[in-house]
Structures are given as C-alpha cells and as structure tokens.
C-alpha cells in the first residue's frame, strides 16, 4: 500500500479462469499452479468488503477488461504472502 503498484505471486485455481466480475474468492476447483500479477490499488465494495485491484496478463477479454478484484485482508490465494516492490535509491 505504501509503494504504489507491486508485483504479487498467487495460487491459481480452476475457478479463477472463469472469473468475470466482482470480488474473487476461491470457491471450487483444483489448484492449477501459480501466477504473477500486478496489484495496482485497493478499495471496498458497496457492502464494505475489502479488495485488492489487480491487473492480469490474460488479455482484456478476461475478467474486468483484463483486471480483477480479489479479497483483501486474508491472503486469498496467498496473494498477500509474496509481494515484491522496487524502491528507487536516489
């Protein structure tokens, strides 16, 4: 949250491929592997559910025009466990 867009590593399950909109939570399906995404920001939906706003590399035909929201605060799919940021040394 402090350093702007970051790179995050996450587990990918079968239901992530079917994501279309809303806040993603893994519900069903096997883990198919891992994936690296960019987390660009955060927010909360109308009922107060917190989310990370991310960009995926699977074209704009997937998700919310190539973007997605994933539940924030509980490391859904381990997305909060492996976050990498670059800091400029000026």
Secondary structure, DSSP 8 states (H G I E B T S, - for coil): --SSSEEEEEEEEHHHHT--SSEE---SS-EEEEEEEEEEEEEE-TT--EEEEEE-SS-TTSTBTTEEEEETTTTGGGTTTEEE------
